[in-house]
Amino acid sequence: MLLRLPTSLSEARRCLADGAVPVGGATLVWAQWQRDGFPEQAVSLRRLPEANAVDAQTLGAAVLLHQVDERVPEVLRRAAASIGTGAVRRTATVGGNIVGSTLRCLLPPALVLDARATVMDGDGPYEAELAEVVAKRPLMLDIRWRSPLVSGYYKAPGEAGGPPPLVVATAVHAEEDGGRRLLTAVRDGGEVLSGSVPATADAGRVLGALEGTALGGLPGEARDVVRREVADVLGRADA
Ligand SMILES: Cc1cc2nc3c(=O)[nH]c(=O)nc-3n(C[C@H](O)[C@H](O)[C@H](O)COP(=O)(O)OP(=O)(O)OC[C@H]3O[C@@H](n4cnc5c(N)ncnc54)[C@H](O)[C@@H]3O)c2cc1C
């Protein structure tokens, strides 16, 4: 297998045109390749500057999970810190998690940040919705979002190899008209649901409005956690 390490977007595009398969830290694909056979070419973005950005509004796809630190909003940082073991976090990448893993603990945080992805095909980079990235699995260069006022993350305790633990991600955003909006995303079992409602001063009303979104269909225990997390993030937004 030829591992290609492009240092520019045009080089990365050539790798795709040549049929190279994306690889992050290979924490998932290595076993699969050993079992099913190695591809002729793979492309890693670890030397591509655009895929290594970390700041208040951008996270590159080649960034390792343990490098996701205070530069990004709390919801993303805490999610990354909750994934796997220290050894996994030192090897696995943001792109491998969002595009290539089944658990995708970074997806609910990205949804509540209203993030969009920069992806690439044979014609070059373009912006895509996260739903498209998950469904079509293009080469992802980064995710970008608008900074929230506050955000929060909860992951239920779980056992390795057990069912996916409940994840609740929340963020309150300032809107252009001076109002605020609460975005909430929940991973319950294998499904990720999200809801977006105005974040008014009355927490009871906000929770009531959330019941009218897809989150209203969650089982009772998960809804209790959502209520607790939402109350917490609204309280911090008002502080
Ligand atoms: C012990 C263990 C515990 C784990 N626990 C969790 C957990 O709690 N929560 C969780 O969410 N995940 C968990 N994971 C999964 C972990 O997050 C993944 O191993 C990791 O995200 C895959 O990243 P990688 O960079 O190694 O991807 P790779 O193994 O290199 O690639 C995986 C897939 O993603 C594709 N890919 C990689 N980068 C890109 C890119 N930039 N664009 C498009 N496609 C790309 C590859 O083509 C491949 O199909 C766990 C894994 C292990 C081994």
The ligand as an SDF file (V2000), in Angstrom:
LIG
                    3D

 53 58  0  0  0  0  0  0  0  0999 V2000
  -10.9110    1.0050   22.2120 C   0  0  0  0  0  0  0  0  0  0  0  0
  -11.7160    1.9990   21.4050 C   0  0  0  0  0  0  0  0  0  0  0  0
  -12.7060    2.7480   22.0340 C   0  0  0  0  0  0  0  0  0  0  0  0
  -13.4630    3.6760   21.3020 C   0  0  0  0  0  0  0  0  0  0  0  0
  -14.4150    4.4360   21.9430 N   0  0  0  0  0  0  0  0  0  0  0  0
  -15.1210    5.3630   21.2400 C   0  0  0  0  0  0  0  0  0  0  0  0
  -16.0810    6.2010   21.8810 C   0  0  0  0  0  0  0  0  0  0  0  0
  -16.3300    6.1260   23.0770 O   0  0  0  0  0  0  0  0  0  0  0  0
  -16.7270    7.1290   21.0870 N   0  0  0  0  0  0  0  0  0  0  0  0
  -16.4890    7.2690   19.7470 C   0  0  0  0  0  0  0  0  0  0  0  0
  -17.0830    8.1170   19.1210 O   0  0  0  0  0  0  0  0  0  0  0  0
  -15.5890    6.4910   19.1400 N   0  0  0  0  0  0  0  0  0  0  0  0
  -14.9010    5.5440   19.8420 C   0  0  0  0  0  0  0  0  0  0  0  0
  -13.9770    4.7790   19.2050 N   0  0  0  0  0  0  0  0  0  0  0  0
  -13.8000    4.9640   17.8040 C   0  0  0  0  0  0  0  0  0  0  0  0
  -12.7140    5.9650   17.6030 C   0  0  0  0  0  0  0  0  0  0  0  0
  -13.2200    7.2620   17.7250 O   0  0  0  0  0  0  0  0  0  0  0  0
  -12.2440    5.6690   16.2000 C   0  0  0  0  0  0  0  0  0  0  0  0
  -11.3060    4.6200   16.3410 O   0  0  0  0  0  0  0  0  0  0  0  0
  -11.6630    6.8150   15.5120 C   0  0  0  0  0  0  0  0  0  0  0  0
  -12.4510    7.9320   15.5370 O   0  0  0  0  0  0  0  0  0  0  0  0
  -11.3110    6.4690   14.0940 C   0  0  0  0  0  0  0  0  0  0  0  0
  -10.3730    7.4000   13.8430 O   0  0  0  0  0  0  0  0  0  0  0  0
   -9.1100    7.1220   12.9720 P   0  0  0  0  0  0  0  0  0  0  0  0
   -8.5370    8.4600   12.7050 O   0  0  0  0  0  0  0  0  0  0  0  0
   -8.2170    6.0960   13.5490 O   0  0  0  0  0  0  0  0  0  0  0  0
   -9.8360    6.5360   11.6630 O   0  0  0  0  0  0  0  0  0  0  0  0
   -9.3130    5.4270   10.6640 P   0  0  0  0  0  0  0  0  0  0  0  0
   -9.3190    4.0910   11.3260 O   0  0  0  0  0  0  0  0  0  0  0  0
   -8.0510    5.8600    9.9980 O   0  0  0  0  0  0  0  0  0  0  0  0
  -10.4840    5.4970    9.5850 O   0  0  0  0  0  0  0  0  0  0  0  0
  -11.7840    5.0910    9.9140 C   0  0  0  0  0  0  0  0  0  0  0  0
  -12.6910    5.3750    8.7150 C   0  0  0  0  0  0  0  0  0  0  0  0
  -12.8040    6.7700    8.5510 O   0  0  0  0  0  0  0  0  0  0  0  0
  -12.4170    7.1650    7.2410 C   0  0  0  0  0  0  0  0  0  0  0  0
  -11.7240    8.4660    7.3780 N   0  0  0  0  0  0  0  0  0  0  0  0
  -10.6910    8.7770    8.1880 C   0  0  0  0  0  0  0  0  0  0  0  0
  -10.3800   10.0740    8.0580 N   0  0  0  0  0  0  0  0  0  0  0  0
  -11.2440   10.5920    7.1350 C   0  0  0  0  0  0  0  0  0  0  0  0
  -11.4280   11.8780    6.5630 C   0  0  0  0  0  0  0  0  0  0  0  0
  -10.6710   12.9200    6.8900 N   0  0  0  0  0  0  0  0  0  0  0  0
  -12.4010   12.0260    5.6520 N   0  0  0  0  0  0  0  0  0  0  0  0
  -13.1870   10.9780    5.2900 C   0  0  0  0  0  0  0  0  0  0  0  0
  -13.0660    9.7410    5.7920 N   0  0  0  0  0  0  0  0  0  0  0  0
  -12.1020    9.5520    6.7040 C   0  0  0  0  0  0  0  0  0  0  0  0
  -11.5130    6.0580    6.7340 C   0  0  0  0  0  0  0  0  0  0  0  0
  -11.5320    5.9730    5.3210 O   0  0  0  0  0  0  0  0  0  0  0  0
  -12.1530    4.8580    7.3810 C   0  0  0  0  0  0  0  0  0  0  0  0
  -13.2570    4.4170    6.6210 O   0  0  0  0  0  0  0  0  0  0  0  0
  -13.2230    3.8480   19.9060 C   0  0  0  0  0  0  0  0  0  0  0  0
  -12.2200    3.0870   19.2820 C   0  0  0  0  0  0  0  0  0  0  0  0
  -11.4670    2.1760   20.0060 C   0  0  0  0  0  0  0  0  0  0  0  0
  -10.3880    1.4080   19.2790 C   0  0  0  0  0  0  0  0  0  0  0  0
  1  2  1  0
  2  3  1  0
  2 52  2  0
  3  4  2  0
  4  5  1  0
  4 50  1  0
  5  6  2  0
  6  7  1  0
  6 13  1  0
  7  8  2  0
  7  9  1  0
  9 10  1  0
 10 11  2  0
 10 12  1  0
 12 13  2  0
 13 14  1  0
 14 15  1  0
 14 50  1  0
 15 16  1  0
 16 17  1  0
 16 18  1  0
 18 19  1  0
 18 20  1  0
 20 21  1  0
 20 22  1  0
 22 23  1  0
 23 24  1  0
 24 25  2  0
 24 26  1  0
 24 27  1  0
 27 28  1  0
 28 29  2  0
 28 30  1  0
 28 31  1  0
 31 32  1  0
 32 33  1  0
 33 34  1  0
 33 48  1  0
 34 35  1  0
 35 36  1  0
 35 46  1  0
 36 37  1  0
 36 45  1  0
 37 38  2  0
 38 39  1  0
 39 40  1  0
 39 45  2  0
 40 41  1  0
 40 42  2  0
 42 43  1  0
 43 44  2  0
 44 45  1  0
 46 47  1  0
 46 48  1  0
 48 49  1  0
 50 51  2  0
 51 52  1  0
 52 53  1  0
M  END
$$$$
